[in-house]
Amino acid sequence: MKSEKLLYTIGMIDEGIIKEANPINTARPARKHTWLRALMPVAACAAIALLAIFALPQVNRIPIDDGLVADGNGNPIIIGQQSGAIYHDIDIAQIIRQPFSDKLKYGFWFEQKLMMMAKNETGIDINNGVIWEEQKFTKNDVESSLSILIVDPILPEGDYTTSQSVLVDAATKKITAYRTTYYYFDRNTKEFQNSFSIFYFTENNFNAEEIKMMQNVSETGGEIQISDFVSPADVHVKMPHVNKLVFLQNGAGIVIEAEADVVVDGSNIDKEKSLERFKETNGQLISLMKSICKASFN
Amino acid sequence: MDDSRIIELYWERSENAINETAKKYSKYCRYISYNILHNNEDVEECVNDTYLRTWNAIPPKNPNCLATFLGKITRNLSLDKYKQYTAEKRGSGQTELALSELEDCIPARSDVEQVIDEQILVKAINGFLEALPKIKRIIFVRRYWYLSSIKEIAGEYGMGENKAKSMLFRTRNELKKYLEKEGFTL
């Protein structure tokens, strides 16, 4: 068929032309019609009236804590408690990162490390039989899937957005870990500042001994002890600022991994400001972990 | 993770390359495949095959743009699968419509497939698209590269479906005339 040939041929057009029309990254809001714009004040008044009649009396009954965003089913998506933290619904691809070309060994990031520690009972070679998949989940999903109780972290102040993914067994499709990452960025420049990835999992799906060796947060008599940050192994050359806190309790694991970018002034790295940001990030990481642990013990 | 790092992972033969590719581009690949196949199971298969093909292709290939590299593989795999569909008379989605619309663009008097070199045709189409106004070019590519539905395109670009259809109709006619003028005729 000639049209089929043409359809295949169009498949080979210049990458720039294809990229320009990318529907995923270049989605743009539909232009509003003039007549629609004229009706907007009327629609707004009607919406307010309907809100007053139907929605407002229900507000106090919504069983969602302050700071939680509800998904389409009304379930809260874990984004923590936001005292001074402002959530923005933006694509993380819009956040500008500092370019770095450092060689980091596989397993440097905790999401990779967790894959390496997964109990591979399927015999699948690729990724140790598990794969991270982007997926929204709720606090209830984590609790019912892993049979653990979790507490919303108290998020650091600032502007942030989130992404979520789950670690899935490639053969059974069973979810064995959950990850939510909070990306902090400058509201005006969209420049990435730091991020905090919180992982929830249970030891029984992973190499428990190896995870225990990483543990650097513990609790004794209601007191939380934080020892040195876990140093990533096999790191060479310059690396991004990354620290992890690993907390295990009753077979459940919570890991928070923080990452910060250097502060750049023009084309130069501002060493002093960068160190300040790293120090602040470490402090925020510890506070985040404490907010989860303290609540667990109360 | 940025594309250059993902490509490096392929070159290092790190299996995490596939993981990172999936994290960043599964939505994009699924979009392309679903527009062609409209069947989640087949889409999943095509997208997974895309990762495998990419793993086998890099190295030696070193794509300039990972998204379109993946997109092209997904599109071809999905079109191939669509052919199986039509053979089994269970096809659906936008492909049939797109094919019938494009039928008119091909000069009718001879079998072009046997006459023109594929690469020359690609070059000609590139030249045609580059000369188009941006909005017409994007809408054409959305329709015939991404196989997006008219409804979706119209909605996204704030126009009625009829306007989108007539814009595509005019562009197809222009393409037909252009191809004839360039010697891809009859």
Contacts between the chains, C-beta under 8 A, distances in Angstrom:
chain1	res1	chain2	res2	distance
A	1	B	99	6.8
A	1	B	103	7.8
A	2	B	103	6.7
A	2	B	106	4.0
A	2	B	111	7.4
A	2	B	112	6.1
A	2	B	113	6.7
A	3	B	99	4.5
A	3	B	100	6.9
A	3	B	101	7.7
A	3	B	102	4.0
A	3	B	103	4.2
A	3	B	105	7.5
A	3	B	106	6.4
A	4	B	99	5.9
A	5	B	106	7.9
A	5	B	112	7.1
A	5	B	113	5.0
A	6	B	102	5.0
A	6	B	105	6.2
A	6	B	106	6.1
A	7	B	79	6.9
A	7	B	95	7.7
A	7	B	98	6.5
A	7	B	99	6.1
A	7	B	102	6.1
A	7	B	144	6.7
A	8	B	76	7.4
A	8	B	79	6.6
A	9	B	118	6.2
A	9	B	121	5.3
A	9	B	122	5.8
A	9	B	125	6.6
A	10	B	125	6.4
A	10	B	144	5.0
A	10	B	145	5.7
A	11	B	72	6.1
A	11	B	75	5.3
A	11	B	76	6.2
A	11	B	79	7.4
A	11	B	145	6.8
A	12	B	72	7.4
A	12	B	118	7.5
A	12	B	122	4.7
A	13	B	122	6.4
A	13	B	125	5.8
A	13	B	126	5.5
A	13	B	129	6.5
A	13	B	141	7.5
A	13	B	145	6.9
A	14	B	126	5.0
A	14	B	129	7.8
A	14	B	130	7.8
A	15	B	64	6.4
A	15	B	65	4.7
A	15	B	68	4.3
A	15	B	69	7.8
A	17	B	126	7.0
A	17	B	129	5.4
A	17	B	130	7.2
A	17	B	137	6.7
A	17	B	141	5.9
A	18	B	68	4.6
A	18	B	71	6.5
A	18	B	72	7.8
A	18	B	141	6.4
A	18	B	145	5.8
A	19	B	65	5.9
A	19	B	67	6.6
A	19	B	68	5.7
A	20	B	134	7.6
A	20	B	137	7.3
A	20	B	138	6.1
A	20	B	141	7.2
A	21	B	137	7.5
A	21	B	138	4.4
A	21	B	139	8.0
A	21	B	141	3.9
A	21	B	142	5.1
A	21	B	145	6.9
A	21	B	146	6.7
A	22	B	28	7.4
A	22	B	67	6.6
A	23	B	31	6.3
A	23	B	142	6.4
A	23	B	146	5.8
A	23	B	148	6.2
A	23	B	152	8.0
A	23	B	156	7.4
A	24	B	27	5.9
A	24	B	28	4.7
A	24	B	31	6.1
A	25	B	67	7.9
A	27	B	156	6.6
A	28	B	156	6.6
A	28	B	157	7.6
A	29	B	158	8.0
A	30	B	155	5.8
A	30	B	156	6.2
A	30	B	157	7.0
A	30	B	158	4.0
A	31	B	157	7.3
A	31	B	158	2.9
A	31	B	159	7.8
A	32	B	158	7.0
A	33	B	158	7.6
A	97	B	2	7.2
A	99	B	2	7.4
A	101	B	4	7.4
A	101	B	5	7.8
A	106	B	14	5.2
A	106	B	16	5.6
A	112	B	16	5.9
A	115	B	16	7.7
A	115	B	19	7.5
A	125	B	15	7.7
A	126	B	15	5.1
A	126	B	18	6.5
A	127	B	15	5.2
A	127	B	16	7.0
A	127	B	18	7.0
A	127	B	19	5.5
A	131	B	19	5.8
A	131	B	22	6.7
A	132	B	19	6.0
A	132	B	22	7.8
A	132	B	23	6.1
A	133	B	22	7.2
A	133	B	23	7.8
A	133	B	26	7.6
A	134	B	23	6.2
A	134	B	26	7.0
A	134	B	27	7.4
A	165	B	23	6.9
